[in-house]
Amino acid sequence: MTNTLPLWATHLAVFDTETTGVDTAEARIVSAAVALLGPAGEVLERYDWLIDPGVEIPEGAANVHGITTEIAQSSGMAAGVGVAQIVAQLREMIDRGYPIVAYNAPFDLSLMAAEAARHGVAWPAEVAPVLDPLLLDKQFDRYRKGKRTLEATAAHYGVELGNAHDAGEDAIAAGRVMQAIAKKYADVAPPELDELHRAQIGWAVAQAENFQAYMRRARDPLFVADGRWPVRG
């Protein structure tokens, strides 16, 4: 165990979305944020989007993130424009050499892939490197009891989470959790970004298999867990 931040974690591009729902194939983006964090978790750059998804925002979703259909229609940009800008910003961060940090990456990145296809925006054949604090926390501290929500995991690592379910605040908190994990497990994590990205692909499959086996024993004999990472679909 070490308190030294590995070189690969000194600058992180963090990403999060708020949406109309939880089905990544059908849900639409309502807000999104991309930020660049420095070695102390400081915000060096931040880009935010408020988007009119072109559909009604369900009350349940609005109750989570606070963005109603009326707010999105009056203040949000057109969905196609916003999606194109988000994809371009993610591409730029990767081109600059920064990994993309997304908590539960298959949700946000699969959603982005679906939105890109919906609006005719080119989506990369491979998104890499990606760092997923949820996956890595499960891998390195697999026997810890309790929830693994961003709020719970941030509290565990001593990271302050401001306005939960604000895309920018959640993205920044996820990046700081990633840096805390990187420090704590630097001696067991792969030392290079490309290697760490590839390791997460395998770990995601193994975690899904374990969860599927548990669910089939405990609740549903036909349950299927999807282990594709970082993009499903």
N, C-alpha and C positions, 0 to 999 in steps of 0.2 A: 504494500500500500504506500502511496506517495502523495505529496502535496504539490508536485510539479505539474504544470499544465503542459501536455504534449504539444508539440509544434503544430500538429494538424488541427488542434482545437483553439488556437489563438485568435483566429478570425473565422466567424461562422455566419453564413447567410441563413436567416431564420424565416419560416413561412407558416402562415396559418390562414384559415378561411372560416367564415360563418356562413351558414347556408339555409336553404328552405326546408331541408330534411336530412335523413341519414342514409338514403339509398344513393350511392355515388353515381349510379347510372342515370338517375332521374332528378336528383336534387340540383338546385341552381345556386350559384354563388351570390351572396348578398353583400358581403364585405370580405376584404382580404388585406394582408399586410406582408411585406418583405422588408427585413431590416438586416443590417450588417453589424455584428457585435465585435468588439475588440477583446484583448486578453483579460481585461477585468470585468467583462460582461457589459461594458459601456456601449451605448448605441452610437455608432459612427454614421450610419445612414438609416433612413426609414422612409418607406413608401406605402401609402394607404389608399385603398379603393373602397368607395361606396357605390354599389351597383344596383340598378333597377333590373331584376332578373326577368322581367317580362311576364311573370306569373304572380298569382297571389302568394304572399308569404303566410303560411299557416300561423294561427294564433299561438300554437305551442312553440313554434320556432321563434316567433317574435318575442315571446316571454323569456326565452333563453338569452338572446343577444340584444334585444331592445330595438330592433329595426323592423318597423311595420311596413306594410305595403305602401302606405301613404308617404312615409319618410323616403322609401326607396324611389318612388315615382317622382317625388318633388325634388329630391337632392341627388339621386344616384345617376351615374353615367350609363349609357347604353351597354347592355351586357356584352355584345360583340367587341366593342371598343375596350372595355375593361379586361375581358379575358385575353385579348391580344396583348395588352400592356403588361399584364401579370406574367404571361408566358415569356415575353421579351425580357422582363426583369429577372426572371429565374434563369433564363439562358445567359444573360449578361453576368450574373453572379458566378455561374459555373465557368464561364469563359475567363473570368478574372481569377479563377483558381480557388474559389470558396465552396465548401460543401454546403448542401442544402439541409438544414435541420428542420424536421417536421415531426411533431409528436403524434404517433400513430400515422406514419407516413402513407400507408395504403389508402387511408380515407382521403386526405387532401390531394394527393397526387393522382389517384384514380378519378376523383371528382374533376380535377383540372383537365385530365385527358379527355373525359367525357364532354366537358364544356368546350374544349378546343375543337373536338370533332363536330359538336353541335353548331359552332359558329365559323367553321371553315378555317380555323387557325392551325398552322403547322405545329405538331407536337413532336418532341424528339423521340427517336426510336428507342433510346435509352436515356434515362435520367440518372446521372451519377457524377460525383459521389453524393450519396444521401446518408444522413445520420438520423436515426430514430431513437430518441431517448427512452420511449416506452419499451421498445424491443430490447434495448441494451440494459435497461434497469431489470427487466425480467431475466435476462441472460446472466447478469453478474450477481444479482441478489434474488435468486429464484425462489428461496424459501421464506422470504419476508411475508408476513401476514398483512392483510388489509387491502384497501383499494389501490388501484394503480392509475387513477385519474390524474390529470395534470395537477389539479389542486393538491391532491394527497401526495403525489411524488415530489412536487415543489416543496411542500412542507417538510417532507422527509430529508431533503437535501439542504434545507435552510434557505431556500430561494423564495423571495417575496413575490407573490402574484397579486398585481394591482386589481384592475377591473376584470375579473374572470369573464370569459366569453366575449371579450373584445379581441378581435383578431390580432391587433398589434401587441397588446399586453400578453396574450397567450403565447405568441411567437417568441417574444423576448424572454419570457419566463422559461419556455422550452429550451432556448439556447443556453440560458444560464444553468439549467438543470443538466444539459449536455456537458457543459464545462465542468460541473461538479462531478459528474460520472467519469469524465475523462481523467480528472485529477485522481479520484479515488481508485480507479481501476487501470491506471496507466501501465502497471506491471503485468496485467493479464490481457489487455486489449491488443489487437494487432497494431503494430507501430506505424503503418502507412495507411493513408486514406483508401486507396484502391483495395487493399487487402481487407480493411475493415468493412468496406461496402460489400465485398463478396462474402465475407463471413456472415453478415447480417442476412443475406439471402438464404443461406443454409440454416441459420438459427431460426428464422421465421418459419421455415418448413417444419423443423423439429418442434417448435412451440405449438404450432397449429396441430400437429399430430398428437401431441400430449393432451392438448385441450379437447380435441375430438374424442380421444379415448376416454377421458374423464366424463364428458357429456354423454357419451353412449352408455357408460356404466351407470351414471347417476340419474339421467333425465330422459334422453331421447336416443334409442338405439339406431336411429337413422341420421343423427346429426352429422353435418359435414362442416369442417373448418377450412377456410381458404388460407393457405400458407404463402400465396404469391406476394412478393415484396420487391421493390417499393410501390409498384403499380399493379393493380389487378384489372382484368378485363382484356 
